[in-house]
């Protein structure tokens, strides 16, 4: 895990941007917060994240918007403003450039075509570069013990909880597993929390691993050690599903519960949480999908 002060400042700026997507951020303002000149800030930020600061901001805005347009009935104008776009027309133009469809078509189901025609082939290309990782993922999915979702999933209020957060950019599969192991190894035994949390901030149907924000956290009550961020898992209502073993899938909650009722809808402003722990019997965890009343 990169604990250099430079990287920590850049990560702090990235987290700030993500929590205030509607703010009209300027490059000079972000560079000042990171203690860099404008030109140098663009360079080092791109080295860390793979995107320039303003491209990063645009991608985060559009990814959150894509998730919210799919699930919510919020007006397009309100959603545009809350996603940081000045008007409905500006939002629609940027959305079409990113995903190939107008927001209204996306809401009517065009997201499925984007997933099938664009995202799936991209994943296939990534898996071709990492056949061992693909085989492992396939084995985990095949061995996954799917619960009775309709009977066992329940909506409950989960309070906010402080965590120590570590982040990687564009890592997935075996690289993500190695990142988790490295982070855990850097915590001395007394500081190792019994519960860990994988945090997903985008809809996995719309983005591939090479563009992911990979956030891994441990639940804690004390200030974070060097190289980690103090963060908070947001409180609110979540659709929760307990599981055992590896291979738990978000699609279980989407297809078997969320899309079969109309009382609750996904809250795209909060992340998906996979809270788990390692026991003598194996992995025990809980998927938490953020929801709100329609």
C-alpha positions in Angstrom: 0.0 0.0 0.0 1.4 3.4 -1.0 1.8 5.4 2.2 3.8 8.3 0.7 2.5 11.7 1.8 2.1 12.7 -1.8 -0.2 9.8 -2.5 -2.1 10.5 0.7 -2.8 14.1 -0.3 -4.0 13.1 -3.7 -6.3 10.4 -2.3 -7.7 12.9 0.1 -8.6 15.2 -2.8 -10.2 12.3 -4.7 -12.3 11.4 -1.7 -13.4 15.0 -1.2 -14.5 15.3 -4.8 -16.5 12.1 -4.6 -18.4 13.3 -1.5 -19.3 16.6 -3.1 -20.0 15.8 -6.8 -22.5 18.7 -7.1 -19.8 21.3 -6.2 -18.4 23.3 -9.1 -14.8 22.2 -8.6 -12.1 24.1 -10.4 -8.7 22.6 -11.2 -6.9 25.4 -9.4 -8.9 24.8 -6.2 -8.2 21.1 -6.3 -4.5 21.7 -6.9 -4.3 24.0 -4.0 -5.9 21.5 -1.7 -3.3 18.9 -2.7 -0.4 21.5 -2.3 0.6 21.4 -6.0 0.8 23.8 -8.9 -1.9 23.3 -11.4 0.3 21.6 -14.0 2.1 19.3 -11.6 -1.2 18.4 -9.9 -2.7 17.2 -13.2 0.4 15.1 -13.9 0.7 13.3 -10.5 -3.0 12.8 -10.1 -3.2 11.1 -13.5 -0.2 8.9 -12.5 -2.1 7.7 -9.5 -5.6 7.3 -10.8 -5.2 6.9 -14.6 -7.2 10.0 -15.2 -6.7 13.8 -15.1 -8.5 15.4 -12.2 -11.3 16.8 -14.3 -11.8 13.6 -16.2 -11.8 11.8 -12.9 -14.5 14.1 -11.6 -16.6 13.7 -14.8 -16.3 9.9 -14.6 -17.4 9.8 -11.0 -20.4 12.1 -11.7 -21.5 10.0 -14.7 -21.1 6.7 -13.0 -23.3 7.8 -10.1 -25.8 9.3 -12.5 -25.9 6.1 -14.5 -26.8 4.1 -11.4 -29.4 6.6 -10.2 -31.0 7.0 -13.6 -31.4 3.2 -13.8 -33.1 2.8 -10.4 -34.6 6.1 -9.3 -37.6 8.1 -10.5 -35.9 11.4 -9.6 -36.5 14.1 -12.3 -33.7 14.4 -14.8 -33.1 18.1 -14.0 -32.8 17.4 -10.3 -30.5 14.4 -10.9 -28.4 16.5 -13.3 -27.9 19.2 -10.7 -27.1 16.8 -7.9 -24.6 15.1 -10.2 -22.8 18.4 -10.8 -24.1 19.3 -14.3 -25.3 22.8 -14.9 -28.5 21.9 -16.9 -30.5 19.0 -18.2 -29.1 19.5 -21.7 -25.4 19.5 -20.5 -26.1 16.4 -18.5 -27.8 14.6 -21.5 -25.0 15.4 -23.8 -22.3 14.1 -21.4 -24.3 11.1 -20.6 -24.8 10.2 -24.3 -21.1 10.7 -24.9 -20.2 8.3 -22.1 -22.8 5.6 -22.5 -24.2 5.9 -26.0 -27.8 6.5 -24.9 -29.8 9.4 -23.7 -30.7 9.3 -19.9 -34.4 8.8 -20.6 -33.6 5.8 -22.9 -31.3 4.5 -20.2 -34.1 4.6 -17.6 -36.4 2.7 -20.0 -33.9 -0.2 -20.2 -31.1 0.9 -22.6 -28.6 0.2 -19.8 -29.0 -3.5 -20.5 -27.9 -3.0 -24.1 -24.9 -1.0 -22.9 -24.0 -3.8 -20.5 -24.4 -6.5 -23.1 -22.8 -4.7 -26.1 -20.0 -2.7 -24.3 -19.2 -3.8 -20.8 -19.4 -7.6 -21.3 -16.9 -7.6 -24.2 -14.6 -5.4 -22.2 -14.7 -7.8 -19.3 -14.0 -10.7 -21.7 -10.9 -8.9 -22.9 -9.7 -8.3 -19.3 -10.3 -11.9 -18.4 -8.3 -13.0 -21.5 -5.3 -11.2 -20.0 -5.7 -13.0 -16.6 -6.9 -16.6 -17.3 -5.9 -17.8 -13.8 -8.0 -15.0 -12.2 -10.9 -15.8 -14.5 -10.7 -19.5 -13.5 -10.7 -18.6 -9.8 -13.7 -16.3 -10.2 -15.6 -18.9 -12.1 -14.8 -21.5 -9.4 -15.9 -19.2 -6.6 -19.2 -18.4 -8.5 -19.8 -22.1 -9.1 -19.2 -23.0 -5.4 -21.2 -20.1 -4.0 -24.0 -21.2 -1.7 -26.9 -19.0 -2.7 -29.3 -18.3 0.2 -33.1 -18.2 -0.1 -33.1 -14.5 -1.0 -36.8 -13.8 -0.8 -37.0 -15.3 2.7 -33.7 -14.2 4.1 -33.1 -10.8 2.7 -34.4 -8.0 4.9 -34.4 -4.2 5.0 -33.0 -2.7 8.2 -31.4 0.5 9.4 -27.7 0.3 9.8 -25.9 3.0 11.8 -22.9 4.8 10.5 -19.7 3.2 11.4 -16.1 4.5 11.4 -13.6 2.6 9.3 -10.0 2.6 8.2 -10.0 2.8 4.4 -7.4 1.7 1.9 -7.8 2.4 -1.9 -6.5 1.1 -5.1 -7.3 2.2 -8.7 -8.1 -0.1 -11.5 -7.4 -3.4 -9.6 -9.7 -6.4 -9.7 -9.5 -10.2 -9.5 -6.2 -11.6 -8.4 -4.7 -8.1 -8.0 -7.5 -7.1 -5.7 -7.0 -10.2 -3.6 -3.3 -9.4 -3.4 -4.1 -5.8 -2.4 -6.4 -7.0 0.4 -3.7 -9.4 1.7 -1.1 -6.7 1.7 -3.3 -4.3 3.5 -4.2 -6.9 6.2 -0.5 -7.8 6.6 0.4 -4.2 7.3 -1.9 -4.1 10.3 -0.3 -5.5 13.5 -2.3 -8.1 15.3 -3.8 -5.9 18.0 -5.1 -3.6 15.3 -6.7 -6.2 13.1 -10.5 -5.7 13.2 -12.8 -8.8 13.3 -14.9 -7.3 10.4 -13.7 -6.1 7.0 -15.7 -4.3 4.3 -15.4 -4.2 0.5 -16.9 -1.0 -0.7 -18.4 -0.7 -4.2 -19.2 2.8 -5.3 -20.3 2.1 -8.9 -22.8 -0.2 -10.5 -20.7 -3.2 -11.7 -23.0 -3.5 -14.7 -21.6 -0.2 -16.1 -17.9 -0.3 -15.4 -15.0 -2.8 -15.8 -12.3 -3.6 -13.3 -9.6 -1.5 -14.9 -11.7 1.6 -14.1 -12.8 0.6 -10.6 -12.3 2.3 -7.4 -11.3 -0.6 -5.1 -12.0 0.4 -1.5 -11.2 -2.0 1.3 -11.9 -1.1 4.9 -11.7 -2.5 8.4 -14.2 -1.5 11.0 -12.5 0.4 13.8 -13.0 2.8 16.7 -9.6 4.5 16.9 -7.7 6.8 14.6 -6.3 5.2 11.5 -2.6 4.1 11.3 -0.2 5.6 8.8 -1.2 5.0 5.2 -4.9 4.5 6.0 -7.8 7.0 5.8 -10.3 7.6 8.5 -13.7 7.3 6.8 -17.3 6.4 7.7 -19.6 3.8 6.3 -22.8 5.8 5.8 -25.8 5.0 7.9 -29.3 4.4 6.5 -31.6 1.7 5.3 -30.0 -1.3 3.6 -31.3 -4.5 2.0 -29.2 -7.0 3.9 -28.4 -10.6 3.0 -26.2 -12.9 5.1 -24.1 -15.5 3.4 -21.4 -18.1 4.1 -18.4 -18.9 1.9 -16.9 -17.1 -1.1 -18.7 -15.9 -4.2 -21.6 -13.9 -2.8 -23.2 -11.9 -5.7 -25.0 -8.6 -5.8 -27.1 -9.9 -8.6 -28.9 -12.1 -6.0 -30.3 -9.0 -4.3 -31.1 -7.2 -7.5 -32.8 -10.0 -9.4 -34.4 -11.9 -6.6 -35.6 -9.0 -4.4 -35.1 -5.4 -5.4 -36.6 -5.7 -8.9 -39.6 -7.8 -7.7 -41.1 -5.1 -5.5 -41.9 -1.4 -5.7 -41.8 -0.2 -2.1 -38.0 0.2 -1.9 -35.5 1.5 -4.5 -31.8 1.7 -4.7 -30.2 4.8 -3.1 -27.4 5.5 -5.6 -25.8 8.1 -3.3 -24.5 5.5 -0.9 -22.1 2.7 -1.7 -22.7 -1.1 -1.7 -21.2 -2.7 1.3 -19.9 -6.3 1.7 -19.2 -6.7 5.4 -17.5 -10.0 6.3 -15.1 -11.8 8.6 -12.9 -14.9 8.5 -13.8 -17.6 11.0 -12.5 -21.1 11.6 -15.4 -22.4 9.4 -14.6 -19.9 6.6 -16.0 -16.6 5.4 -19.2 -15.2 7.0 -20.6 -12.0 5.7 -23.5 -9.8 4.8 -24.2 -7.9 1.6 -25.8 -4.5 2.2 -27.5 -2.8 -0.7 -28.4 0.9 0.1 -32.2 1.5 -0.3 -34.8 4.1 0.4 -38.5 4.3 0.2 -39.9 5.1 -3.3 
